[in-house]
Amino acid sequence: EGVGGERPEKALEQLWSHWYGEEGAAPRAALEKAERRLMQNPDTAGEAEALQDIAASFPDWAEPLNRLATLRYMQGEYASSVELCRRVLRMKPWHVGALGGIAMCHARLGNEEQARKCAEAALPPERSGREAWVEGMLVEMDARLADIPEE
């Protein structure tokens, strides 16, 4: 068992759900629609444009950039994907998708040592390490949230 009696995978699932819904139901629906179309045909320029439009409309929302990074990875544009992942990490330093994305890009580019470091930072593969990582990220997120002044 992990954080709050839940398995770490469930905590990550809830984290992704939170990230997708940060800007509300309509933006979430638009992002999910763009992602579905992206997964069906990653070679169309329209999907990149849709994700760029969403990102421009919500400049503080990391998920459209993360999805665009995924698209660039699928298109073999690894350097572009890494840069987009880095933008995500500037917004959310604990973003497991962006950390994992950078690791995957480095692996494709043959940068094995960098890929290994990024993969380890993203999410440890063994269960005990994963639980500790998730718990550590939740503590870090709570600390960052505590520093945000209330309106």
C-alpha positions, 0 to 999 in steps of 0.5 A: 500500500502507498500514500493514503492506503492507495497504490502508487499507480492510483495516486498517479492516475488521480494526479493525471486526472487533476492535471487534465482538469486544471482549467475546467471541463471545456478545456479538458474536453478540447484537450482530450479530443485533440489527444484522441485525434493525435493518437489516431493520426499523429502525422497531421498538422491539425493536431499540432495546431489544435494543441498549440491553440489550447496552449496559447489560450491557457499559457499556465496549463502544462498539459497541452504542452505535454501533449504537444511534446508527445506528438513531437516524439511520435513524429520523431522530432525529439529535440522539439519534444525535449524542449516542450517537456522542459517548458512543462517542467518549468511549470511543474518540476515534478511532472512525471510525463515530462520527465519520462518524455525527456528520458525517452527522447534521450534514449532515441537520440542515443544519449543513454546516460542522460536517458537513464538519469531522466528515467530514474528521476521520472519514476523509479521502476521498483515498487518500494522506490515508486511509493517513496517517490510518489510520497516525496512528490506529494510532500513537495506539492503540498509545500509549494501549495502552502507557499501560494498566497490565498486570494 
